[in-house]
Amino acid sequence: MFSVLQLGRPRPAAQGDSVAAVNGPLLVAYDGSPSAQRAIADVARLHPGARALILYVWETPLPGPTADPFGVGGPMFDPEQIEEVERLVRANAEEVAADGARRAREAGLDAEGLAEPARGPVWATILDVARERGAEVVVVGARGRSTVGSLLLGSVSNGVVHHAHLPVLVMRPPREEG
């Protein structure tokens, strides 16, 4: 039995309320945004003590070495610089995932942080990791860091909702946040 829930406006559970038990882990898509931080807090209130995978998907900022399209000689990007940028991006991704896991543990979840490179669209990577790790539910915030992508539902959340083959919980921010 499920209780009626107005997402983004959680309230303490009242007698008679019920939330479906989750046996496998929750996968919480996390990007460090206020919406993602709130999603962690809200899902922890809904499923206290649940196992949670806090996933940050990072995108490679630069292409690999490419041939010079202008014919002036040499690759367009120095391979050592590309490696350094990728190292910094990966380190940042791991910090964001660790921050999300810390927040989740503080909120009462049994959390593990994961940082994964994008394997195509971010939403596809989220769903791939959910499948690989046996997640029962994917949790996304309605808006992330992307300004263009934050229109309406948000491009990542929208992709997850429309392509998922498992339940997706979209945590909307309160009206004053967005």
Secondary structure, DSSP 4 states (H G I P E B T S, - for coil): ------TTS--PPPTT-------S-EEEE--SSHHHHHHHHHHHHHSTT-EEEEEEEE--SS------TTSSSS-SS-HHHHHHHHHHHHHHHHHHHHHHHHHHHHTT-EEEEEEEE-SSSHHHHHHHHHHHTT-SEEEEES--S-TTTTSTT-HHHHHHHHH-SS-EEEEPPPGGG-
